[in-house]
Amino acid sequence: MTIDELYYKIIDQDIIWWILSNPRLKTQPIKKAVIRPVLINNQMMYQIETFTEKQAFHENVTSDGLLHSVQKIMVESSFKQLDIFTKKHDYHVLVNKRGEIMVKTAPPTKQVATMAHNQKKQYILEAGTPIPFLIALGVMTSSGKVVDKKYNKFKQINRFVEMIDDIITNFDETGTQDDSDTSSNRTLHIIDFGSGKSYLTFALYHYLVYIKKRQVKITGLDLKAEVIADCNLLKDQLGYADLSFKVGDINDYVTEEPISMVISLHACNTATDAALKKAVLWDAKVIMSVPCCHAEFNQQIGKDNFYGLIEHGIIKERVSALMTDAFRSKWLEAMGYRVQLLEFVDMAHTPKNIMIRAIKNSQPNIQLLKEAQVLQKELGVNLTIFN
Ligand SMILES: C[S@@+](CC[C@H](N)C(=O)[O-])C[C@H]1O[C@@H](n2cnc3c(N)ncnc32)[C@H](O)[C@@H]1O
């Protein structure tokens, strides 16, 4: 059988996702590709997400272009493995050097379709199903309808939780978590820094505890005492026993507990740096952060820098934001993390659109740190992340 033949055999089934993996050559830059259906402007498309060691790239193709794209990726990256999950079956495909395939069909293991034809996007938190914390936070009406004004927030928290879900699954599969952990150590300790009204914190708790049945301990921290008091009231009303909210500055926050994951969503300016630094100090296995308001670099860099190319305010602002996150990722790499910078949500929904996802995978590398420090000096900045 060939890939074309398989494709035409399964095309009528609702496809949940495709995973292309296991490149024949270790030097091959694309390590994996994931394809899932998405609805864009009411048109059914397929999102192709390709992953290198450090980056993820997205491309959307129509169903007409899907087969061609899959074949192109399979050939260019010389993937040996293809897994296709549909509502009816799982297909595990091995590809030999001549491009011939061997298909093993198994009962379906993925029941949640990310998208089905002619349906709205299925989020982790589903629109149309009343979810108490979303109602209490004004994101949903009591009938489960997402409030128009809150749609972007709804989309963001869904996307964030979806990305955390990818990581947690990965942990379980690769055994990155210490299998000798006692059950209490297997509790996921998560801190959400700059949690604000804590849409994300509640969403994560709801998802991990009630949907994934995980044991968790989640803390939200923010400077705003009133907002935190409201969050604590709500979590008591909801009976979310392992969720707590604290008032405080990220810089001063101390804990004796082992922290599995640090997250932050739009923690302003250098509050993101504080979150990253605490995570590294605690040796957190996973860090997921969507920064915002990159003022520090912008204030320090002169207009004449970058060969005079940033004299326009808008360019300077965007270069500053990108450079800040580039330096943050260099710093995290130097601290022994594998870093990916991912598109968070569509630009149409928020321009604060880069997610830094970092997974601890090695020892700190002082040489890398020195190189990054030299680089920032050459640019004439002195960033919080290095101090
Ligand atoms: C833009 S809001 C984002 C809130 C929330 N994460 C969300 O996405 O809805 C940023 C939050 O970070 C908090 N914050 C800023 N600097 C902080 C710091 N140093 N320590 C703790 N919280 C901080 C602010 O009080 C604010 O609530």
The ligand as an SDF file (V2000), in Angstrom:
LIG
                    3D

 27 29  0  0  0  0  0  0  0  0999 V2000
   -2.1630   41.5780   32.2980 C   0  0  0  0  0  0  0  0  0  0  0  0
   -2.5180   40.8740   33.8300 S   0  0  0  0  0  0  0  0  0  0  0  0
   -2.7190   39.1750   33.4050 C   0  0  0  0  0  0  0  0  0  0  0  0
   -3.5560   38.4300   34.3960 C   0  0  0  0  0  0  0  0  0  0  0  0
   -3.8250   36.9730   34.0670 C   0  0  0  0  0  0  0  0  0  0  0  0
   -2.6230   36.1830   34.0330 N   0  0  0  0  0  0  0  0  0  0  0  0
   -4.5880   36.8380   32.7740 C   0  0  0  0  0  0  0  0  0  0  0  0
   -3.9630   36.5440   31.7630 O   0  0  0  0  0  0  0  0  0  0  0  0
   -5.7830   37.0780   32.7730 O   0  0  0  0  0  0  0  0  0  0  0  0
   -0.9490   40.8890   34.6520 C   0  0  0  0  0  0  0  0  0  0  0  0
   -1.0430   40.5840   36.1230 C   0  0  0  0  0  0  0  0  0  0  0  0
    0.2860   40.4550   36.6330 O   0  0  0  0  0  0  0  0  0  0  0  0
    0.2980   40.9910   37.9420 C   0  0  0  0  0  0  0  0  0  0  0  0
    1.6960   41.3320   38.2880 N   0  0  0  0  0  0  0  0  0  0  0  0
    2.5130   42.2220   37.6560 C   0  0  0  0  0  0  0  0  0  0  0  0
    3.7110   42.2580   38.2470 N   0  0  0  0  0  0  0  0  0  0  0  0
    3.6770   41.3550   39.2730 C   0  0  0  0  0  0  0  0  0  0  0  0
    4.6000   40.9350   40.2570 C   0  0  0  0  0  0  0  0  0  0  0  0
    5.8370   41.4370   40.3010 N   0  0  0  0  0  0  0  0  0  0  0  0
    4.2110   40.0120   41.1500 N   0  0  0  0  0  0  0  0  0  0  0  0
    2.9580   39.4880   41.1080 C   0  0  0  0  0  0  0  0  0  0  0  0
    2.0340   39.8460   40.1920 N   0  0  0  0  0  0  0  0  0  0  0  0
    2.3810   40.7640   39.2940 C   0  0  0  0  0  0  0  0  0  0  0  0
   -0.6150   42.2060   37.8460 C   0  0  0  0  0  0  0  0  0  0  0  0
   -1.0990   42.5950   39.1010 O   0  0  0  0  0  0  0  0  0  0  0  0
   -1.7080   41.7020   36.9200 C   0  0  0  0  0  0  0  0  0  0  0  0
   -2.7990   41.1670   37.6300 O   0  0  0  0  0  0  0  0  0  0  0  0
  1  2  1  0
  2  3  1  0
  2 10  1  0
  3  4  1  0
  4  5  1  0
  5  6  1  0
  5  7  1  0
  7  8  2  0
  7  9  1  0
 10 11  1  0
 11 12  1  0
 11 26  1  0
 12 13  1  0
 13 14  1  0
 13 24  1  0
 14 15  1  0
 14 23  1  0
 15 16  2  0
 16 17  1  0
 17 18  1  0
 17 23  2  0
 18 19  1  0
 18 20  2  0
 20 21  1  0
 21 22  2  0
 22 23  1  0
 24 25  1  0
 24 26  1  0
 26 27  1  0
M  CHG  2   2   1   9  -1
M  END
$$$$
